[in-house]
Amino acid sequence: MDGLYTFLNENALYIVLLIALLVWAGIFAYLYRLDKKIRQIERSLKRREEK
Amino acid sequence: MNGIQKGMRIGLAVWLGLVILFAIAFPTVKDPQLWYEFPTIPGLGDKARILFFHVPTAWVTVIAFLVSMVYGIRYLARRNPDDDLRSVSSAGLGLLFCFLATVTGSVWAKFNWGSFWNWDPRETSIFILLLVYGAYFALRSAVESEEKRAALSAVYAVLAGVTVPFFVFIMPRIMSGLHPGAGGDPEGAGPVLEFKMSTNMLLIFFASLAGFTILYFWIWNLRVRVGRLELNNLEPFSTP
């Protein structure tokens, strides 16, 4: 437990880095999927309109 | 999604990923010799790294509110509901980023100034800005007729947009405060980046600004498209 505490204490900056990268990856993946979904709906609506 | 659009999105992911990596992982040293070392800013140290993220959020706030104003003007000129949609989508994003800038700044203030909130001119001005745009959405929710709502909120977006440069760029600079760049700042009243950042910091800072700006336009585009789908589904498909 002591070792873990020292590890976290000494590498705080890299832990912050890891968390920031994870948050960005999450936001990006969410936006990317959302973009894809919106595009699919746009296409299907367009097809329905053409019929 | 075609190949180019896909590539651009992945490119943005990598771009901002690298910005985060460099901004946080580059070491701060007293006397930088190597290209990846940041100079230690007296009194800030590692806490100076906030500027790579906090300033771009404030920057995106300004862009979003100004875009909202521009589309408000366009709505008043052409009366096209799509302009209203663009305007309100941008104002919403601006409010979100304004909130993020406030929260990140407040957390930083706790560790640098000793309290989360002490009504520094910068804190006061961003608080007023949050109120101004909070009122924008209160106004929108209070008007039933769509055309009237669009026209009123377009006028309000223009009036509110005019105040943005004052609250972001002028008031906090002429009043003395603790925020970097405030009037009475011992090293001059200019923005912090002019005199304290080294070349490698400047590069990462501007890369971050560019990345955040592209991210804003992407999210704005998504919001506008969702709004259009909504409009199309509530009305016959032939509406623009």
Contacts between the chains, C-beta under 8 A, distances in Angstrom:
chain1	res1	chain2	res2	distance
A	13	B	24	6.4
A	13	B	25	7.3
A	13	B	46	6.7
A	14	B	25	7.1
A	16	B	24	6.0
A	17	B	20	7.0
A	17	B	21	6.8
A	17	B	24	4.2
A	17	B	25	5.6
A	20	B	20	4.9
A	20	B	24	6.3
A	21	B	17	6.3
A	21	B	20	5.7
A	21	B	21	7.0
A	24	B	13	7.7
A	24	B	16	6.0
A	24	B	17	6.2
A	24	B	20	5.9
A	25	B	13	7.7
A	25	B	17	7.7
A	28	B	12	7.7
A	28	B	13	4.7
A	28	B	16	7.8
A	31	B	218	6.6
A	31	B	219	6.7
A	31	B	222	6.8
A	32	B	9	6.0
A	32	B	13	8.0
A	34	B	222	5.9
A	35	B	1	7.0
A	35	B	9	7.2
A	35	B	218	7.8
A	35	B	222	6.1
A	36	B	1	6.3
A	38	B	222	6.3
A	38	B	225	5.1
A	38	B	226	6.2
A	38	B	229	7.1
A	39	B	1	6.1
A	41	B	229	5.9
A	42	B	225	6.9
A	42	B	229	6.9
A	45	B	229	6.9
A	45	B	232	6.4
A	45	B	233	8.0
A	45	B	237	7.4
A	48	B	237	7.6
A	49	B	237	4.7
